[in-house]
Amino acid sequence: MFPQARAILWAQARTLLNFYSRGHRAGLWITAVASALWYSTVAAGAAMLALLFAQPASVDLIRRILPQGLLAGCLYWQLVPLMLVSAGASLDLKRLVVYPIQRSHLFGLEVMLRLTTGIEMILLLVGATVGVWMNPALPAWGVLALLPFAAMNLFVSVGLRDLLGRLLSGRRSRELGVLLIILIAGLPQVLLLHGAPGRLARFLEYTALGIWPWAAAGQLAAGRLSAGAVAVLAFWTAAAYAFGRWQFERGFRREDAPGQAQTAGAEPATEPWSERLYRLPGLFLPDPLGVLVEKELRFLSRAPRFRLVFFMGFTFGLLVWLPMTLRSGGGPSLLTSNYLTFVTVYALMLLGEVSFWNTFGFDRAAAQLYYVTPAPIAMVLIGKNIASAIFVFLEITAVTVVCALFRMPITAGKLAESYLVAFILALFLMAAGNLASIYYPRPVDPSHSWRRSAAGKMQALLMFAYPVLSLPIGLAYLARFAFESEAAFYGMLAFAAALAATVYWVALESSVHAAVARKETIVTELSQGDGPVNG
């Protein structure tokens, strides 16, 4: 088993290395330096923890903070492997079922792989163990309580990995799972800034009870021997092993089950409501423009990458700006009075990567079809822009609904203002995005919920474009502040709208000429990635 374990652990290390370095030598060095700095910092923290726990005067401190510290370590230990699974950076040992390896050995190898995804917690736990063992005021047997606690975390990590892997295998559940992880990652800043609510404080007190494994392990490690703590720790360790082994075996049974072709069901008696929505623009737009808009609506609404960014606009976007609103203490400020507008603009910036700046990215090599169909390139760009505008409207509406559900102050004037500002800014972004899509095209896999890479030139362009394109709208707010007049604000906003329309049409003509001149380059660049159609 040891040669097999060595080979599998080496493969896991290579997987993580290739995932973070993207296969480039420069990325390899950057990853190596960043990892060395990070793990050196964690190791230094573990050494400081060992020195602190080794002091006889720290016994009371150990008994007070060790249970909560073990709880924090448990949460970190479980969340990091889940994020690696969602990003596709973890080995799947079920692919090794064709080799003569016993199932129990594979489970043991899976447990060993969980060590590679929780190195930080292993180092800190080793530091705490060394400190407790060196403390003359604590019994040496206390360190034995930390061993089953570590084993319990490994077993739970195995079970959660297999469970999440099955849940994220569906098309729609994948981006929802990634979105949930993003929201969980953003919650601490809200809690730290706003303070723990009463229910959260009571929940933290409840987690310190002796019925939990971290509390029992902390109590035993601090020298408080009791049969109840031993029984609790043993129970949770056995339950974690049963859970991990059960989920691991379920994954194998799912792989071993013969694939069955899904039988096509009977045609529905009534047409789905989504079909009517997709065809709605065609009732107002002439062909082929209406067909192009319908095609974009259908494709984007089914692309996991687009759906994730769209959902983040009215969920994570609200979470990002909420702490800044709470910091004002509830008093009137620029952010609190324009909170809806700030959130909608932020959501618009999130949509830019999948809607404006690379309009042919999802088409990939299939974009060559636009050069052989009777529809002119100008109509193709307009169709894509109209579809983006529809999603902008839906995004702002979703943001408004969520704000209303949380009873945030929304007036009719602020609602109209957010729509106007968003559509004017979207028009500027479409103008610049059409040019960027022609001069910096790059293929994008719509099935990948997480952004894998971005062009360096494009990133530099975005850093310059957003402040410049937002300047006319910023002047409108400056006019409102300087003249204390809503008429001045809407007058400048009307000027910004006229300027945006002019810039859009000029940029559209330039994009069409460049698309014809750069036809071979565009098709070649979009054919570089893997996809259903390759050049």
Secondary structure, 3 states (H helix, E strand, C coil): CHHHHHHHHHHHHHHHHHHHHCCCHHHHHHHHHHHHHHHHHHHHHHHHHHHHHCCHHHHHHHHHHHHHHHHHHHHHHHHHHHHHHHHCCCCCHHHHCCCCCCHHHHHHHHHHHHHHCCHHHHHHHHHHHHHHHHCCCCCHHHHHHHHHHHHHHHHHHHHHHHHHHHHCCCHHHHHHHHHHHHHHHHHHHHHHHHCCCHHHHHHHHHHCCCCCHHHHHHHHHCCCCCHHHHHHHHHHHHHHHHHHHHHHHHHHHHHHCCCCCCCCCCCCCCCCHHHHHHHCHHHCCCCCHHHHHHHHHHHHHHCHHHHHHHHHHCCHHHHHHHHHHHHCCCCCCHHHHCHHHHHHHHHHHHHHHHHCCCCCCCCHHHHHHHHCCCCCHHHHHHHHHHHHHHHHHHHHHHHHHHHHHCCCCCCHHHHHHHHHHHHHHHHHHHHHHHHHHHHCCCCCCCCCCCCCCCCHHHHHHHHHHHHHHHHHHHHHHHHHHHHCCHHHHHHHHHHHHHHHHHHHHHHHHHHHHHHHHCHHHHHHHHCCCCCCCCC
